C-alpha cells in the first residue's frame, strides 16, 4: 500500500481548495452568463468587494481568527457556551501551523 505523507496531503488539499476558490471567484466575475439566477449578482459582488475586499472567503486560521473570536464571544454572552473560549481551542494544534505552498 502506498502511503502519502501527511504534509503532502495538507499541501495537495490546500492547493485544491485554493484552486476551487479561485474558480468560484472567476465565475462570480463572469457577467456574460451569470452562474446564479440572481439578476443583481454583479451589483451584490461589487458591494461585497467594497465592504469585505477581494478575498471575502479567506482561508487560514490567522485570517479568520477575529471572526472566530467574535463568534465565540457572542456564543458565551448569549449563554450558548459555559465558558469563553479562545479560537485556538477549537482546532488541533497541528492544524494551526501555516505553510507556503
C-alpha positions as CSV (number, residue, x, y, z in Angstrom):
1,X,0.0,0.0,0.0
2,X,1.3,3.5,-0.9
3,X,1.3,5.9,2.0
4,X,1.1,9.6,1.3
5,X,3.0,11.8,3.9
6,X,0.7,13.9,5.9
7,X,2.4,17.1,4.8
8,X,1.8,16.2,1.2
9,X,-1.9,15.6,1.8
10,X,-2.2,19.0,3.5
11,X,-0.4,20.8,0.7
12,X,-2.4,19.0,-2.0
13,X,-5.7,19.6,-0.3
14,X,-4.9,23.3,0.2
15,X,-3.9,23.6,-3.4
16,X,-7.2,22.0,-4.5
17,X,-9.2,24.2,-2.2
18,X,-7.4,27.4,-3.3
19,X,-7.9,26.4,-7.0
20,X,-11.6,25.8,-6.4
21,X,-11.9,29.1,-4.5
22,X,-10.2,31.0,-7.4
23,X,-12.5,29.3,-9.9
24,X,-15.5,30.4,-7.9
25,X,-14.2,34.0,-7.7
26,X,-13.7,33.8,-11.5
27,X,-17.2,32.6,-12.0
28,X,-18.6,35.4,-10.0
29,X,-16.7,37.9,-12.2
30,X,-18.2,36.5,-15.4
31,X,-21.1,38.7,-16.3
32,X,-21.8,37.4,-19.9
33,X,-23.7,34.4,-18.5
34,X,-24.4,34.5,-14.8
35,X,-23.7,31.3,-12.8
36,X,-26.6,32.0,-10.4
37,X,-30.2,33.1,-11.1
38,X,-29.7,36.4,-9.3
39,X,-30.4,39.3,-11.6
40,X,-28.4,41.8,-9.5
41,X,-25.5,39.4,-8.8
42,X,-22.8,41.8,-10.3
43,X,-24.1,44.6,-8.1
44,X,-24.0,42.3,-5.0
45,X,-20.5,41.2,-5.8
46,X,-19.3,44.8,-6.2
47,X,-20.9,45.8,-2.9
48,X,-19.4,42.7,-1.1
49,X,-15.9,43.6,-2.5
50,X,-16.2,47.2,-1.3
51,X,-17.2,46.1,2.2
52,X,-15.0,42.9,2.6
53,X,-12.2,43.2,0.0
54,X,-11.5,40.9,-3.0
55,X,-10.9,37.8,-0.9
56,X,-14.2,37.6,1.0
57,X,-13.9,33.9,1.8
58,X,-10.4,33.8,3.3
59,X,-8.7,30.6,4.2
60,X,-6.5,30.0,7.1
61,X,-6.8,30.3,10.9
62,X,-5.0,33.7,11.3
63,X,-7.1,35.4,8.6
64,X,-10.3,34.2,10.3
65,X,-9.2,34.5,14.0
66,X,-11.1,37.7,14.7
67,X,-14.3,36.4,13.2
68,X,-14.0,33.2,15.3
69,X,-13.3,35.2,18.4
70,X,-16.4,37.3,17.8
71,X,-18.5,34.2,17.2
72,X,-17.2,32.6,20.4
73,X,-17.8,35.8,22.4
74,X,-21.4,36.0,21.1
75,X,-21.9,32.4,22.0
76,X,-20.7,32.9,25.5
77,X,-22.7,36.2,26.0
78,X,-25.9,34.5,24.8
79,X,-25.4,31.6,27.2
80,X,-24.8,29.0,24.5
81,X,-21.4,28.1,25.9
82,X,-20.4,27.9,29.6
83,X,-17.0,29.5,29.1
84,X,-15.5,32.0,26.8
85,X,-13.2,30.0,24.5
86,X,-10.2,31.2,22.6
87,X,-10.3,30.4,18.9
88,X,-7.1,28.3,19.2
89,X,-9.0,25.8,21.4
90,X,-11.3,24.9,18.5
91,X,-8.6,23.2,16.5
92,X,-5.9,20.6,17.0
93,X,-2.6,22.4,17.4
94,X,-1.0,20.9,14.3
95,X,-3.8,22.3,12.2
96,X,-2.9,25.9,13.2
97,X,0.5,25.6,11.6
98,X,0.8,27.7,8.4
99,X,3.0,26.9,5.5
100,X,3.6,28.2,2.0
101,X,2.6,26.0,-1.0
